[in-house]
Amino acid sequence: MTRPWGRLDDRAVAWLERLLTHDTTSRLSNLPVAELIADECRTLGIAVQLRPDATGRKANLIATLPAADGTTDGGIALSGHMDTVPVDGQEWTSDPYAPEVRDGRLQARGAADMKGFLALVTAALPRFAAARLAEPVHLAFTFDEELAARGAAQMIGDLAALGVRPRACIVGEPTSMRVITGHKSVTIVRIDVRGRSAHSSLPASGCNAVEYAARMCTAFRAITDGWRTEGPYDPDYGVPYSTGGIMTIDGGTARNIVPERCTVVLEFRTVPAVEPTDVVARLREEAAELTRQMQAEQPGTGIDVVVEDMVPTLATTQDSPATRAAIAYGGIPSDEHVTYGTDGGAFHAAGIETVICGPGDIAQAHGVDEYVEIRQLEACQDFLATMLDRLSVAH
Ligand SMILES: [Zn+2]
């Protein structure tokens, strides 16, 4: 009988099973997984820190393996997120937290996105710790990536506080081991409209929050229509222009009351030529104009535009140190850009050269019966072995 785990070594199998058994959906704590990896670092004598968020329920993990000469500055960071999307409402054919290999595929929540990568990196740590490294290697593992990369936003401050300054970063999100240098920015904006309630027979005594919210929606649609018809275009993307839409709307209380409140949540994703803060500024201008009109109807009314989350663009060049390193370790060169945001955007915005390269396909990431092909995990295991080889000082 052939071994279902292919060429994956025993340590890799053990870490895959260990990490995938824990439910670290973003609404829960990621500490069970963070503590396991931190313990492994401590056992191996690797300096590791857990950097908690404000609630203390979640933490980023930062570890540094110094170069043979003791240097900790510069080096290569390996990054991944420890949270996963939920399985709510999904009909799985197996227990999502009981990893199972079937037909060359490892099935579990987080198998592709992205505990597979974290497990393989952790499994390789004893070899990295035993090697004489030409330059340092860092782990930068985050929480809450699936909540608009909030952990990565904190990670930038955590790295600075610890004086960790990698010269390149590889984020192991599923790219089928292609080296991806670009993704769009992702911004979530909430629009709060404060009107004035009144009996519906006396609309002039109130100010209709839902109607003004609708005008904001129309104004935003004009912006996104402009992106589609006039660009700017970026041919590296499958959808070669910025996109956006109204995602939720909530307003009004009853059929015979002029609505006092309405809240709209919109999302937009921009190509590098469109600055997300400029889009927010346009929305604020529109809100200011509509607020003037509302206040002419009733004092104390108005519209607030609140940025809830922003994942910056990733726009790394093909000849950056990160791109060259990932390709040298066996990542597949690619000039395709992706539409999903990652922690890489925050690293890029902080001036750290970053690429995305990891096992599995994003198409299998968030759905029912998430899986990663064993062959992809083998390729990632080989990538880490080549990385270690390249970084090892010749004896
Ligand atoms: Zn992910």
Residues whose N, C-alpha, C, O or C-beta is under 5 A from the ligand:
A	BS01	ZN	D113 M114 E173
